[in-house]
């Protein structure tokens, strides 16, 4: 039997009343202990619509986010290397039946040029993606693309330090090869955890029409030796409450079976996409207030996991949800192959935050958050179960905060404009002053080394 029981989830949603009064206080008190929540407790929170109750959930989520990750926000850029796809997902601009899309797989030289542009914006980590078309873009091509991206240096000698990947389900042998390719997190979205809706949204033929193959992709990845995996749902395909519980059940399954929950959970909403008419009439629209509740409830229910927020959302909404639990954000995104080097592109979906990376980073600093380009955990071996042992009790912050400051310092010296550098340095000074003495001196010494020209220093 699958770990996703559609009827069980529906029963919880139908029979669990919204949390209020003493019950709400008890659930949130448990969440504040960083213990996570079970499905019934999570259902009570996600069913809550009372504004005062939701505000209490928000306050709890803010505390948990700060307790585990502090005010840092990891910054990354997506890199699409191909829009060739054999699937026909009704919500996706890359869908097979979209005849208006110019199909293209980047050459290795084109990939290197995209990476150079991304580096020039100060990025140190990317998420590499491609369509699902074995005959058009082989797995070997994807591995070669990873190697090519790592090989690029910009005019300052900087290079990409970590590549996370979002690529369709692989077989056991391919997963083993991927585990040796020096990647970070392997991500696949289930899109919707309702199998009936999944079948409607992913018509056959096409590899993605197999609900269960996709559902158990993370089992295959972890069994093959990958350390960190990321899951996600596309909100708008079905009842958002069902999808939140599906994500929770998925996380619980991985934790029980492998001792490691998802490293990240992504929370994208459907956005208009050229050649995908369904996106113009979203089946189950999610309001901004509901979206904020989604982020906060996930942070309460799965406190250890990173929550990823994309540039699908507006700048105003992104600013609001940063403190509710988000720990990773994309910046300056392009969602089609060649998007960074071309003036125009037709992407996989529309973006609502079209600010440059520099503009986003400057605003993050103004709001008191710490832009982080850190990749220290991957390179120090704090991955998989080792990462979870630090993240679950909130100990990972002792590495996240100093590494965030060190990578921000690099950015301010090498890439920031004068105003951003001034405000960023003031933020570093403030954070350093409040840092525990055990970390302060070493961090200050590392900052001086960066000012003297050294780079890539981390705890």
C-alpha positions as a LaTeX table, in Angstrom:
\begin{tabular}{lrrr}
\hline
Residue & $x$ (\AA) & $y$ (\AA) & $z$ (\AA) \\
\hline
Unk1 & 0.00 & 0.00 & 0.00 \\
Unk2 & 1.23 & 3.51 & $-0.85$ \\
Unk3 & 2.21 & 5.86 & 1.94 \\
Unk4 & $-0.27$ & 8.30 & 0.38 \\
Unk5 & $-3.80$ & 7.20 & 1.27 \\
Unk6 & $-6.15$ & 9.57 & $-0.54$ \\
Unk7 & $-9.20$ & 8.56 & 1.47 \\
Unk8 & $-7.38$ & 8.82 & 4.79 \\
Unk9 & $-6.21$ & 12.35 & 4.00 \\
Unk10 & $-9.70$ & 13.38 & 2.90 \\
Unk11 & $-11.18$ & 11.94 & 6.07 \\
Unk12 & $-8.79$ & 13.97 & 8.22 \\
Unk13 & $-9.71$ & 17.13 & 6.30 \\
Unk14 & $-13.44$ & 16.47 & 6.65 \\
Unk15 & $-13.52$ & 15.40 & 10.29 \\
Unk16 & $-10.81$ & 17.50 & 11.95 \\
Unk17 & $-12.14$ & 20.85 & 13.19 \\
Unk18 & $-10.00$ & 23.98 & 13.01 \\
Unk19 & $-7.67$ & 24.37 & 15.97 \\
Unk20 & $-8.78$ & 26.94 & 18.51 \\
Unk21 & $-8.49$ & 27.76 & 22.19 \\
Unk22 & $-6.50$ & 25.31 & 24.30 \\
Unk23 & $-6.07$ & 22.86 & 21.44 \\
Unk24 & $-4.41$ & 25.50 & 19.26 \\
Unk25 & $-2.14$ & 26.52 & 22.12 \\
Unk26 & $-1.13$ & 22.88 & 22.74 \\
Unk27 & $-0.36$ & 22.21 & 19.08 \\
Unk28 & 1.73 & 25.36 & 18.78 \\
Unk29 & 3.50 & 24.63 & 22.07 \\
Unk30 & 4.57 & 21.29 & 20.60 \\
Unk31 & 5.72 & 23.01 & 17.41 \\
Unk32 & 7.80 & 25.46 & 19.44 \\
Unk33 & 9.75 & 22.50 & 20.82 \\
Unk34 & 10.86 & 21.76 & 17.23 \\
Unk35 & 9.26 & 18.31 & 17.49 \\
Unk36 & 7.19 & 18.60 & 14.33 \\
Unk37 & 3.51 & 17.78 & 14.04 \\
Unk38 & 1.52 & 14.68 & 13.13 \\
Unk39 & $-1.14$ & 14.61 & 10.44 \\
Unk40 & $-4.04$ & 15.35 & 12.79 \\
Unk41 & $-2.29$ & 18.34 & 14.35 \\
Unk42 & $-1.29$ & 19.66 & 10.94 \\
Unk43 & $-4.84$ & 19.24 & 9.67 \\
Unk44 & $-6.18$ & 21.27 & 12.60 \\
Unk45 & $-3.79$ & 24.09 & 11.68 \\
Unk46 & $-4.40$ & 24.01 & 7.94 \\
Unk47 & $-8.16$ & 24.03 & 8.53 \\
Unk48 & $-7.88$ & 27.17 & 10.64 \\
Unk49 & $-9.43$ & 30.27 & 9.09 \\
Unk50 & $-9.89$ & 32.49 & 12.14 \\
Unk51 & $-7.54$ & 35.51 & 11.74 \\
Unk52 & $-6.41$ & 35.48 & 15.37 \\
Unk53 & $-5.59$ & 31.77 & 15.17 \\
Unk54 & $-3.72$ & 32.25 & 11.91 \\
Unk55 & $-1.70$ & 35.09 & 13.44 \\
Unk56 & $-0.67$ & 32.74 & 16.27 \\
Unk57 & 0.41 & 30.17 & 13.67 \\
Unk58 & 2.43 & 32.89 & 11.93 \\
Unk59 & 4.13 & 33.91 & 15.17 \\
Unk60 & 5.06 & 30.29 & 15.87 \\
Unk61 & 6.43 & 29.81 & 12.35 \\
Unk62 & 8.56 & 32.95 & 12.69 \\
Unk63 & 10.02 & 31.69 & 15.96 \\
Unk64 & 10.83 & 28.26 & 14.49 \\
Unk65 & 12.41 & 29.72 & 11.38 \\
Unk66 & 14.61 & 32.02 & 13.44 \\
Unk67 & 15.46 & 29.29 & 15.94 \\
Unk68 & 16.71 & 26.87 & 13.28 \\
Unk69 & 17.94 & 29.05 & 10.43 \\
Unk70 & 18.11 & 32.56 & 11.84 \\
Unk71 & 17.47 & 35.45 & 9.45 \\
Unk72 & 19.55 & 34.08 & 6.63 \\
Unk73 & 18.11 & 33.40 & 3.18 \\
Unk74 & 20.11 & 31.21 & 0.82 \\
Unk75 & 20.21 & 32.72 & $-2.69$ \\
Unk76 & 20.33 & 30.68 & $-5.90$ \\
Unk77 & 19.61 & 30.92 & $-9.61$ \\
Unk78 & 17.84 & 28.32 & $-11.77$ \\
Unk79 & 19.56 & 27.22 & $-14.98$ \\
Unk80 & 17.34 & 25.58 & $-17.60$ \\
Unk81 & 19.46 & 23.74 & $-20.14$ \\
Unk82 & 16.65 & 22.30 & $-22.29$ \\
Unk83 & 12.93 & 22.75 & $-22.94$ \\
Unk84 & 12.58 & 19.58 & $-24.98$ \\
Unk85 & 9.98 & 17.37 & $-23.29$ \\
Unk86 & 7.99 & 14.24 & $-24.14$ \\
Unk87 & 5.38 & 14.80 & $-21.42$ \\
Unk88 & 2.14 & 16.71 & $-21.86$ \\
Unk89 & 1.55 & 18.24 & $-18.42$ \\
Unk90 & $-1.46$ & 20.53 & $-18.82$ \\
Unk91 & 0.02 & 23.35 & $-16.70$ \\
Unk92 & 3.50 & 23.52 & $-18.23$ \\
Unk93 & 4.82 & 25.69 & $-21.04$ \\
Unk94 & 7.25 & 22.95 & $-22.04$ \\
Unk95 & 4.40 & 20.46 & $-22.68$ \\
Unk96 & 4.73 & 18.31 & $-25.78$ \\
Unk97 & 1.62 & 19.76 & $-27.47$ \\
Unk98 & 2.82 & 23.35 & $-27.26$ \\
Unk99 & 3.63 & 23.90 & $-30.92$ \\
Unk100 & 4.48 & 27.58 & $-30.46$ \\
Unk101 & 7.55 & 26.88 & $-28.34$ \\
Unk102 & 10.94 & 26.87 & $-30.01$ \\
Unk103 & 12.64 & 23.75 & $-28.68$ \\
Unk104 & 16.28 & 23.97 & $-27.78$ \\
Unk105 & 18.90 & 22.12 & $-25.78$ \\
Unk106 & 21.87 & 24.29 & $-24.92$ \\
Unk107 & 25.26 & 23.30 & $-26.22$ \\
Unk108 & 28.07 & 22.94 & $-23.71$ \\
Unk109 & 29.46 & 26.31 & $-24.80$ \\
Unk110 & 26.03 & 27.90 & $-24.36$ \\
Unk111 & 25.76 & 26.41 & $-20.88$ \\
Unk112 & 29.12 & 27.88 & $-19.97$ \\
Unk113 & 28.02 & 31.31 & $-21.19$ \\
Unk114 & 24.84 & 31.13 & $-19.10$ \\
Unk115 & 26.93 & 30.23 & $-16.06$ \\
Unk116 & 29.30 & 33.15 & $-16.69$ \\
Unk117 & 26.36 & 35.55 & $-16.63$ \\
Unk118 & 24.95 & 33.95 & $-13.48$ \\
Unk119 & 28.36 & 34.26 & $-11.80$ \\
Unk120 & 28.58 & 37.93 & $-12.78$ \\
Unk121 & 25.48 & 38.48 & $-10.63$ \\
Unk122 & 27.30 & 37.10 & $-7.60$ \\
Unk123 & 25.63 & 33.69 & $-7.48$ \\
Unk124 & 27.53 & 30.71 & $-6.10$ \\
Unk125 & 24.84 & 28.03 & $-6.37$ \\
Unk126 & 22.49 & 27.06 & $-9.16$ \\
Unk127 & 19.57 & 24.71 & $-9.67$ \\
Unk128 & 20.02 & 22.90 & $-12.99$ \\
Unk129 & 16.89 & 21.71 & $-14.79$ \\
Unk130 & 15.88 & 20.15 & $-18.11$ \\
Unk131 & 12.78 & 18.69 & $-19.75$ \\
Unk132 & 11.96 & 14.98 & $-19.77$ \\
Unk133 & 13.02 & 13.76 & $-23.20$ \\
Unk134 & 15.47 & 10.84 & $-23.16$ \\
Unk135 & 15.76 & 10.91 & $-26.95$ \\
Unk136 & 16.34 & 14.65 & $-27.05$ \\
Unk137 & 18.42 & 15.20 & $-23.91$ \\
Unk138 & 20.19 & 12.19 & $-22.52$ \\
Unk139 & 21.25 & 11.64 & $-18.94$ \\
Unk140 & 24.85 & 11.65 & $-20.12$ \\
Unk141 & 24.26 & 15.13 & $-21.56$ \\
Unk142 & 22.98 & 16.24 & $-18.16$ \\
Unk143 & 26.07 & 14.90 & $-16.40$ \\
Unk144 & 28.30 & 16.62 & $-18.94$ \\
Unk145 & 26.38 & 19.85 & $-18.36$ \\
Unk146 & 27.02 & 19.66 & $-14.61$ \\
Unk147 & 30.73 & 19.20 & $-15.21$ \\
Unk148 & 30.77 & 22.10 & $-17.67$ \\
Unk149 & 28.99 & 24.43 & $-15.25$ \\
Unk150 & 31.49 & 23.69 & $-12.50$ \\
Unk151 & 34.40 & 24.44 & $-14.85$ \\
Unk152 & 33.44 & 28.06 & $-15.52$ \\
Unk153 & 35.17 & 31.01 & $-13.85$ \\
Unk154 & 34.18 & 34.65 & $-14.16$ \\
Unk155 & 36.51 & 37.63 & $-14.49$ \\
Unk156 & 37.13 & 37.62 & $-10.72$ \\
Unk157 & 38.00 & 33.93 & $-10.68$ \\
Unk158 & 34.73 & 32.94 & $-9.01$ \\
Unk159 & 33.03 & 29.66 & $-9.85$ \\
Unk160 & 29.83 & 27.85 & $-8.98$ \\
Unk161 & 30.32 & 26.04 & $-5.68$ \\
Unk162 & 27.20 & 23.89 & $-5.59$ \\
Unk163 & 24.75 & 22.60 & $-8.19$ \\
Unk164 & 21.41 & 21.27 & $-7.08$ \\
Unk165 & 19.43 & 19.42 & $-9.73$ \\
Unk166 & 15.83 & 18.98 & $-10.77$ \\
Unk167 & 15.68 & 16.21 & $-13.31$ \\
Unk168 & 13.02 & 13.55 & $-14.03$ \\
Unk169 & 13.07 & 10.19 & $-12.22$ \\
Unk170 & 16.11 & 8.07 & $-12.99$ \\
Unk171 & 16.88 & 4.38 & $-12.87$ \\
Unk172 & 19.13 & 2.83 & $-10.23$ \\
Unk173 & 22.28 & 3.00 & $-12.35$ \\
Unk174 & 21.67 & 6.64 & $-13.28$ \\
Unk175 & 21.09 & 7.56 & $-9.64$ \\
Unk176 & 24.39 & 5.95 & $-8.72$ \\
Unk177 & 26.16 & 8.02 & $-11.38$ \\
Unk178 & 24.41 & 11.16 & $-10.21$ \\
Unk179 & 25.49 & 10.51 & $-6.62$ \\
Unk180 & 29.10 & 10.74 & $-7.82$ \\
Unk181 & 28.59 & 13.95 & $-9.81$ \\
Unk182 & 29.25 & 16.34 & $-6.91$ \\
Unk183 & 25.68 & 17.61 & $-6.73$ \\
Unk184 & 23.80 & 18.95 & $-3.75$ \\
Unk185 & 20.08 & 18.25 & $-3.49$ \\
Unk186 & 18.12 & 16.13 & $-5.97$ \\
Unk187 & 14.62 & 17.52 & $-6.41$ \\
Unk188 & 11.44 & 16.21 & $-7.99$ \\
Unk189 & 7.98 & 17.67 & $-7.42$ \\
Unk190 & 5.07 & 15.28 & $-7.12$ \\
Unk191 & 2.95 & 18.20 & $-8.40$ \\
Unk192 & $-0.22$ & 16.78 & $-6.79$ \\
Unk193 & $-0.55$ & 13.97 & $-4.26$ \\
Unk194 & $-4.10$ & 13.16 & $-5.38$ \\
Unk195 & $-3.68$ & 10.24 & $-7.83$ \\
Unk196 & $-6.93$ & 11.00 & $-9.68$ \\
Unk197 & $-6.02$ & 14.63 & $-10.28$ \\
Unk198 & $-2.49$ & 13.57 & $-11.16$ \\
Unk199 & $-3.83$ & 11.33 & $-13.95$ \\
Unk200 & $-5.89$ & 14.22 & $-15.34$ \\
Unk201 & $-2.97$ & 16.63 & $-15.33$ \\
Unk202 & $-0.42$ & 14.20 & $-16.81$ \\
Unk203 & $-2.10$ & 12.36 & $-19.69$ \\
Unk204 & $-0.39$ & 9.39 & $-21.28$ \\
Unk205 & 1.75 & 8.80 & $-23.22$ \\
Unk206 & 4.66 & 10.27 & $-21.35$ \\
Unk207 & 6.84 & 8.97 & $-18.55$ \\
Unk208 & 5.36 & 11.45 & $-16.12$ \\
Unk209 & 1.91 & 9.84 & $-16.37$ \\
Unk210 & 3.11 & 7.17 & $-13.91$ \\
Unk211 & 2.01 & 8.54 & $-10.51$ \\
Unk212 & 3.64 & 5.83 & $-8.41$ \\
Unk213 & 6.98 & 5.93 & $-10.20$ \\
Unk214 & 7.19 & 9.62 & $-9.42$ \\
Unk215 & 5.92 & 9.16 & $-5.87$ \\
Unk216 & 8.70 & 6.69 & $-5.04$ \\
Unk217 & 11.47 & 8.55 & $-6.87$ \\
Unk218 & 12.98 & 9.80 & $-3.60$ \\
Unk219 & 13.06 & 6.25 & $-2.23$ \\
Unk220 & 15.05 & 5.22 & $-5.29$ \\
Unk221 & 17.37 & 8.22 & $-4.99$ \\
Unk222 & 18.18 & 7.68 & $-1.30$ \\
Unk223 & 18.56 & 3.93 & $-1.80$ \\
Unk224 & 21.09 & 4.61 & $-4.58$ \\
Unk225 & 23.31 & 6.74 & $-2.34$ \\
Unk226 & 22.13 & 10.32 & $-2.73$ \\
Unk227 & 22.21 & 12.23 & 0.54 \\
Unk228 & 19.71 & 15.05 & 0.17 \\
Unk229 & 16.40 & 15.14 & $-1.68$ \\
Unk230 & 13.79 & 17.84 & $-2.21$ \\
Unk231 & 10.05 & 17.43 & $-2.65$ \\
Unk232 & 7.27 & 19.81 & $-3.65$ \\
Unk233 & 3.67 & 20.26 & $-4.76$ \\
Unk234 & 2.30 & 22.62 & $-7.40$ \\
Unk235 & $-0.37$ & 24.52 & $-5.53$ \\
Unk236 & $-3.46$ & 25.25 & $-7.59$ \\
Unk237 & $-4.00$ & 21.82 & $-9.09$ \\
Unk238 & $-6.08$ & 20.60 & $-6.15$ \\
Unk239 & $-7.17$ & 21.54 & $-2.62$ \\
Unk240 & $-4.10$ & 23.15 & $-1.04$ \\
Unk241 & $-4.92$ & 21.54 & 2.30 \\
Unk242 & $-4.71$ & 18.06 & 0.76 \\
Unk243 & $-1.34$ & 18.89 & $-0.80$ \\
Unk244 & 0.11 & 20.14 & 2.49 \\
Unk245 & $-0.88$ & 16.86 & 4.15 \\
Unk246 & 0.54 & 14.94 & 1.18 \\
Unk247 & 3.88 & 16.71 & 1.65 \\
Unk248 & 3.77 & 15.90 & 5.35 \\
Unk249 & 3.06 & 12.22 & 4.69 \\
Unk250 & 5.89 & 12.11 & 2.14 \\
Unk251 & 8.31 & 13.65 & 4.62 \\
Unk252 & 7.23 & 11.23 & 7.36 \\
Unk253 & 7.64 & 8.26 & 5.02 \\
Unk254 & 11.20 & 9.20 & 4.08 \\
Unk255 & 12.12 & 9.89 & 7.70 \\
Unk256 & 10.74 & 6.53 & 8.82 \\
Unk257 & 12.29 & 4.49 & 6.03 \\
Unk258 & 15.66 & 6.20 & 5.61 \\
Unk259 & 16.10 & 8.19 & 8.79 \\
Unk260 & 16.32 & 11.33 & 6.66 \\
Unk261 & 13.44 & 13.62 & 5.79 \\
Unk262 & 13.45 & 15.93 & 2.76 \\
Unk263 & 16.24 & 18.48 & 2.72 \\
Unk264 & 13.87 & 20.96 & 1.08 \\
Unk265 & 10.18 & 21.44 & 0.38 \\
Unk266 & 9.15 & 23.71 & $-2.50$ \\
Unk267 & 5.82 & 25.54 & $-2.58$ \\
Unk268 & 5.24 & 26.87 & $-6.13$ \\
Unk269 & 1.85 & 28.14 & $-7.26$ \\
Unk270 & 0.58 & 27.76 & $-10.83$ \\
Unk271 & 1.40 & 30.76 & $-12.98$ \\
Unk272 & 0.35 & 31.48 & $-16.59$ \\
Unk273 & 2.41 & 29.63 & $-19.15$ \\
Unk274 & 2.43 & 30.07 & $-22.91$ \\
Unk275 & 0.82 & 27.10 & $-24.64$ \\
Unk276 & $-0.76$ & 25.77 & $-21.43$ \\
Unk277 & $-4.43$ & 26.89 & $-21.43$ \\
Unk278 & $-5.15$ & 25.31 & $-18.03$ \\
Unk279 & $-3.02$ & 27.98 & $-16.38$ \\
Unk280 & $-5.54$ & 30.62 & $-17.47$ \\
Unk281 & $-8.26$ & 28.88 & $-15.44$ \\
Unk282 & $-6.54$ & 27.39 & $-12.41$ \\
Unk283 & $-8.49$ & 24.39 & $-11.02$ \\
Unk284 & $-8.02$ & 25.22 & $-7.32$ \\
Unk285 & $-6.76$ & 28.79 & $-6.93$ \\
Unk286 & $-4.75$ & 29.63 & $-3.81$ \\
Unk287 & $-5.07$ & 33.17 & $-2.44$ \\
Unk288 & $-2.10$ & 35.10 & $-1.06$ \\
Unk289 & $-3.40$ & 34.70 & 2.50 \\
Unk290 & $-3.81$ & 30.95 & 2.00 \\
Unk291 & $-0.32$ & 30.78 & 0.55 \\
Unk292 & 1.10 & 32.48 & 3.63 \\
Unk293 & $-0.71$ & 29.93 & 5.79 \\
Unk294 & 0.75 & 27.08 & 3.70 \\
Unk295 & 4.30 & 28.28 & 4.35 \\
Unk296 & 3.70 & 28.81 & 8.06 \\
Unk297 & 2.00 & 25.44 & 8.63 \\
Unk298 & 4.75 & 23.56 & 6.79 \\
Unk299 & 7.35 & 25.33 & 8.92 \\
Unk300 & 5.50 & 24.27 & 12.08 \\
Unk301 & 4.93 & 20.69 & 10.89 \\
Unk302 & 8.38 & 19.97 & 9.41 \\
Unk303 & 10.68 & 22.39 & 11.26 \\
Unk304 & 13.99 & 20.99 & 10.04 \\
Unk305 & 13.43 & 21.20 & 6.30 \\
Unk306 & 14.39 & 24.09 & 4.07 \\
Unk307 & 11.46 & 25.82 & 2.37 \\
Unk308 & 12.12 & 27.15 & $-1.14$ \\
Unk309 & 10.34 & 30.18 & $-2.58$ \\
Unk310 & 10.63 & 30.99 & $-6.28$ \\
Unk311 & 10.22 & 34.16 & $-8.32$ \\
Unk312 & 6.74 & 32.99 & $-9.33$ \\
Unk313 & 5.50 & 35.13 & $-6.45$ \\
Unk314 & 5.31 & 38.93 & $-6.39$ \\
Unk315 & 7.99 & 40.95 & $-4.60$ \\
Unk316 & 5.43 & 42.09 & $-2.03$ \\
Unk317 & 4.33 & 38.56 & $-1.14$ \\
Unk318 & 7.88 & 37.25 & $-1.10$ \\
Unk319 & 8.84 & 39.92 & 1.42 \\
Unk320 & 5.93 & 38.86 & 3.64 \\
Unk321 & 6.66 & 35.14 & 3.69 \\
Unk322 & 10.44 & 35.28 & 4.14 \\
Unk323 & 10.04 & 35.37 & 7.91 \\
Unk324 & 7.26 & 32.76 & 7.99 \\
Unk325 & 9.59 & 29.90 & 7.24 \\
Unk326 & 11.30 & 30.36 & 3.89 \\
Unk327 & 15.01 & 29.58 & 3.95 \\
Unk328 & 15.97 & 29.53 & 0.24 \\
Unk329 & 14.97 & 31.90 & $-2.56$ \\
Unk330 & 15.73 & 32.24 & $-6.24$ \\
Unk331 & 16.83 & 35.63 & $-7.57$ \\
Unk332 & 17.13 & 37.09 & $-11.05$ \\
Unk333 & 15.55 & 33.93 & $-12.45$ \\
Unk334 & 15.13 & 32.95 & $-16.08$ \\
Unk335 & 12.96 & 29.92 & $-16.87$ \\
Unk336 & 13.95 & 28.99 & $-20.38$ \\
Unk337 & 17.18 & 27.70 & $-21.95$ \\
Unk338 & 19.39 & 30.62 & $-22.92$ \\
Unk339 & 17.32 & 33.04 & $-20.85$ \\
Unk340 & 20.28 & 34.76 & $-19.20$ \\
Unk341 & 22.07 & 35.57 & $-22.45$ \\
Unk342 & 19.01 & 36.52 & $-24.53$ \\
Unk343 & 16.89 & 39.65 & $-24.20$ \\
Unk344 & 13.67 & 37.68 & $-24.54$ \\
Unk345 & 12.72 & 34.13 & $-23.75$ \\
Unk346 & 9.61 & 32.00 & $-23.42$ \\
Unk347 & 9.97 & 30.19 & $-20.14$ \\
Unk348 & 8.32 & 27.26 & $-18.47$ \\
Unk349 & 6.01 & 29.66 & $-16.63$ \\
Unk350 & 5.54 & 33.37 & $-15.99$ \\
Unk351 & 7.47 & 35.23 & $-13.29$ \\
Unk352 & 6.04 & 37.84 & $-10.96$ \\
Unk353 & 9.32 & 38.90 & $-9.38$ \\
Unk354 & 11.34 & 40.16 & $-12.32$ \\
Unk355 & 13.82 & 42.20 & $-10.29$ \\
Unk356 & 17.50 & 41.64 & $-10.90$ \\
Unk357 & 19.52 & 39.58 & $-8.44$ \\
Unk358 & 21.14 & 42.77 & $-7.18$ \\
Unk359 & 17.78 & 44.44 & $-6.54$ \\
Unk360 & 16.46 & 41.41 & $-4.65$ \\
Unk361 & 19.59 & 41.08 & $-2.55$ \\
Unk362 & 19.51 & 44.79 & $-1.70$ \\
Unk363 & 15.88 & 44.51 & $-0.57$ \\
Unk364 & 16.61 & 41.40 & 1.49 \\
Unk365 & 19.32 & 43.35 & 3.33 \\
Unk366 & 17.01 & 46.35 & 3.89 \\
Unk367 & 14.44 & 44.04 & 5.46 \\
Unk368 & 17.05 & 42.76 & 7.94 \\
Unk369 & 17.51 & 39.34 & 6.38 \\
Unk370 & 20.97 & 37.98 & 5.54 \\
Unk371 & 21.55 & 36.96 & 1.91 \\
Unk372 & 23.63 & 33.78 & 2.01 \\
Unk373 & 25.60 & 32.14 & $-0.76$ \\
Unk374 & 26.84 & 29.44 & 1.59 \\
Unk375 & 27.73 & 25.94 & 0.41 \\
Unk376 & 29.71 & 24.97 & 3.50 \\
Unk377 & 27.53 & 22.09 & 4.67 \\
Unk378 & 27.92 & 20.21 & 1.40 \\
Unk379 & 31.66 & 20.60 & 1.40 \\
Unk380 & 32.12 & 19.78 & 5.07 \\
Unk381 & 30.03 & 16.64 & 4.74 \\
Unk382 & 27.10 & 17.95 & 6.76 \\
Unk383 & 24.58 & 16.21 & 4.52 \\
Unk384 & 21.87 & 13.59 & 4.87 \\
Unk385 & 21.55 & 12.24 & 8.40 \\
Unk386 & 24.45 & 14.38 & 9.64 \\
Unk387 & 22.65 & 17.53 & 8.54 \\
Unk388 & 19.39 & 16.38 & 10.13 \\
Unk389 & 21.11 & 15.77 & 13.47 \\
Unk390 & 22.07 & 19.44 & 13.50 \\
Unk391 & 18.94 & 20.90 & 11.90 \\
Unk392 & 16.32 & 19.14 & 14.01 \\
Unk393 & 17.44 & 20.61 & 17.36 \\
Unk394 & 18.30 & 23.97 & 15.80 \\
Unk395 & 22.07 & 23.59 & 16.00 \\
Unk396 & 22.69 & 24.15 & 12.29 \\
Unk397 & 22.43 & 27.92 & 12.86 \\
Unk398 & 25.89 & 27.90 & 14.44 \\
Unk399 & 27.20 & 27.21 & 10.93 \\
Unk400 & 24.51 & 29.00 & 8.89 \\
Unk401 & 24.97 & 32.41 & 10.45 \\
Unk402 & 28.78 & 32.80 & 10.20 \\
Unk403 & 28.86 & 31.23 & 6.73 \\
Unk404 & 26.08 & 33.58 & 5.61 \\
Unk405 & 28.09 & 36.58 & 6.82 \\
Unk406 & 31.26 & 35.37 & 5.14 \\
Unk407 & 29.61 & 34.79 & 1.76 \\
Unk408 & 27.73 & 38.07 & 2.02 \\
Unk409 & 31.04 & 39.84 & 2.61 \\
Unk410 & 32.40 & 38.30 & $-0.57$ \\
Unk411 & 29.38 & 39.52 & $-2.49$ \\
Unk412 & 29.59 & 43.03 & $-1.09$ \\
Unk413 & 33.24 & 43.38 & $-2.09$ \\
Unk414 & 33.04 & 41.72 & $-5.50$ \\
Unk415 & 29.58 & 42.43 & $-6.91$ \\
Unk416 & 27.47 & 44.89 & $-4.89$ \\
Unk417 & 26.81 & 48.54 & $-5.70$ \\
Unk418 & 27.89 & 51.23 & $-3.24$ \\
Unk419 & 24.56 & 51.53 & $-1.40$ \\
Unk420 & 24.13 & 47.78 & $-1.01$ \\
Unk421 & 27.73 & 47.43 & 0.20 \\
Unk422 & 27.20 & 50.10 & 2.83 \\
Unk423 & 23.97 & 48.59 & 4.15 \\
Unk424 & 25.32 & 45.06 & 3.92 \\
Unk425 & 28.43 & 45.90 & 5.91 \\
Unk426 & 26.27 & 47.55 & 8.56 \\
Unk427 & 24.20 & 44.36 & 8.77 \\
Unk428 & 27.34 & 42.23 & 9.13 \\
Unk429 & 28.60 & 44.49 & 11.91 \\
Unk430 & 25.28 & 44.24 & 13.73 \\
Unk431 & 25.10 & 40.46 & 13.44 \\
Unk432 & 28.72 & 40.03 & 14.49 \\
Unk433 & 28.15 & 42.11 & 17.63 \\
Unk434 & 25.31 & 39.84 & 18.78 \\
Unk435 & 27.08 & 36.60 & 17.89 \\
Unk436 & 28.10 & 34.22 & 20.71 \\
Unk437 & 31.69 & 34.83 & 21.75 \\
Unk438 & 32.63 & 31.29 & 20.76 \\
Unk439 & 31.92 & 32.16 & 17.12 \\
Unk440 & 32.57 & 35.89 & 17.05 \\
Unk441 & 36.37 & 35.92 & 17.05 \\
Unk442 & 36.81 & 33.26 & 14.38 \\
Unk443 & 34.16 & 34.85 & 12.19 \\
Unk444 & 35.79 & 38.27 & 12.58 \\
Unk445 & 39.17 & 36.80 & 11.65 \\
Unk446 & 37.68 & 35.16 & 8.55 \\
Unk447 & 36.01 & 38.44 & 7.56 \\
Unk448 & 39.39 & 40.19 & 7.72 \\
Unk449 & 40.90 & 37.49 & 5.51 \\
Unk450 & 38.14 & 38.08 & 2.96 \\
Unk451 & 38.81 & 41.83 & 3.08 \\
Unk452 & 42.45 & 40.99 & 2.34 \\
Unk453 & 41.49 & 39.11 & $-0.80$ \\
Unk454 & 40.94 & 35.53 & 0.31 \\
Unk455 & 37.77 & 33.78 & $-0.85$ \\
Unk456 & 35.73 & 30.67 & $-0.15$ \\
Unk457 & 36.31 & 30.48 & 3.60 \\
Unk458 & 33.70 & 28.62 & 5.60 \\
Unk459 & 32.95 & 26.84 & 8.88 \\
\hline
\end{tabular}
